[in-house]
Amino acid sequence: MPPLLVGADGSRCYLAPARHGIAVGIDASVSRFSHEHPLPPGGTLLLFTDGLVERRGQDIDTGLGDLAEQAARLATAPLEELCDPLISRSRQVFDDDVALLALRTPFLVGEQD
């Protein structure tokens, strides 16, 4: 799944690289592409498993869109209050494993309102 970057202003974008390799954990001997993307001050990077956004009978883009929309609404919430609502947003039993990791970059001195 592409990481989701949510700005402190609620902007959001998936960091989908132009070149993809095979998934992590498939074959450790295969080299993988490296990617870089600057993270804005106060931005939140969300890494998650497919179980968070995939639903039987639903296009995955719908799940990705729902996650991005909810994460944008919680853009300034403390990290302790961010993950649980994102996981419970669908209020249904998950068909697959679900893991979510959130990282927030600090504001530079004088940047936060």
KAVENKA-V499912 format. One record per residue. N is the residue number from 1. OMEGA is omega in whole degrees, 0 to 359 (999 if undefined). BURIAL is + if it has 24 or more other ideal C-beta (glycine too) atoms within 12 Angstrom, else -. Layout:
BEGIN
n:N omega:OMEGA burial:BURIAL
n:N omega:OMEGA burial:BURIAL
END
This chain:
BEGIN
n:1 omega:178 burial:+
n:2 omega:177 burial:+
n:3 omega:177 burial:+
n:4 omega:177 burial:+
n:5 omega:180 burial:+
n:6 omega:179 burial:+
n:7 omega:179 burial:+
n:8 omega:179 burial:+
n:9 omega:180 burial:-
n:10 omega:176 burial:-
n:11 omega:181 burial:-
n:12 omega:175 burial:+
n:13 omega:174 burial:-
n:14 omega:182 burial:+
n:15 omega:180 burial:-
n:16 omega:182 burial:-
n:17 omega:178 burial:-
n:18 omega:180 burial:-
n:19 omega:179 burial:-
n:20 omega:173 burial:-
n:21 omega:177 burial:-
n:22 omega:183 burial:-
n:23 omega:177 burial:-
n:24 omega:178 burial:-
n:25 omega:180 burial:-
n:26 omega:181 burial:-
n:27 omega:184 burial:-
n:28 omega:182 burial:-
n:29 omega:180 burial:-
n:30 omega:179 burial:-
n:31 omega:181 burial:-
n:32 omega:178 burial:-
n:33 omega:176 burial:-
n:34 omega:183 burial:-
n:35 omega:177 burial:-
n:36 omega:175 burial:-
n:37 omega:180 burial:-
n:38 omega:178 burial:-
n:39 omega:182 burial:-
n:40 omega:175 burial:-
n:41 omega:180 burial:-
n:42 omega:180 burial:+
n:43 omega:179 burial:+
n:44 omega:177 burial:+
n:45 omega:180 burial:+
n:46 omega:175 burial:+
n:47 omega:187 burial:-
n:48 omega:176 burial:+
n:49 omega:182 burial:+
n:50 omega:179 burial:-
n:51 omega:180 burial:-
n:52 omega:187 burial:+
n:53 omega:181 burial:+
n:54 omega:176 burial:+
n:55 omega:176 burial:+
n:56 omega:178 burial:-
n:57 omega:181 burial:-
n:58 omega:177 burial:-
n:59 omega:183 burial:-
n:60 omega:178 burial:-
n:61 omega:176 burial:-
n:62 omega:178 burial:-
n:63 omega:178 burial:+
n:64 omega:178 burial:+
n:65 omega:178 burial:-
n:66 omega:179 burial:+
n:67 omega:181 burial:+
n:68 omega:180 burial:+
n:69 omega:180 burial:-
n:70 omega:180 burial:+
n:71 omega:179 burial:+
n:72 omega:178 burial:+
n:73 omega:182 burial:-
n:74 omega:188 burial:+
n:75 omega:183 burial:+
n:76 omega:178 burial:-
n:77 omega:174 burial:-
n:78 omega:182 burial:-
n:79 omega:180 burial:+
n:80 omega:183 burial:-
n:81 omega:184 burial:-
n:82 omega:190 burial:+
n:83 omega:183 burial:+
n:84 omega:178 burial:-
n:85 omega:179 burial:-
n:86 omega:179 burial:+
n:87 omega:184 burial:+
n:88 omega:184 burial:-
n:89 omega:184 burial:+
n:90 omega:179 burial:-
n:91 omega:177 burial:-
n:92 omega:178 burial:-
n:93 omega:181 burial:-
n:94 omega:178 burial:-
n:95 omega:187 burial:-
n:96 omega:178 burial:-
n:97 omega:179 burial:-
n:98 omega:174 burial:+
n:99 omega:181 burial:-
n:100 omega:178 burial:+
n:101 omega:180 burial:-
n:102 omega:178 burial:+
n:103 omega:179 burial:-
n:104 omega:177 burial:+
n:105 omega:182 burial:-
n:106 omega:171 burial:-
n:107 omega:172 burial:-
n:108 omega:181 burial:-
n:109 omega:178 burial:-
n:110 omega:183 burial:-
n:111 omega:184 burial:-
n:112 omega:181 burial:-
n:113 omega:999 burial:-
END
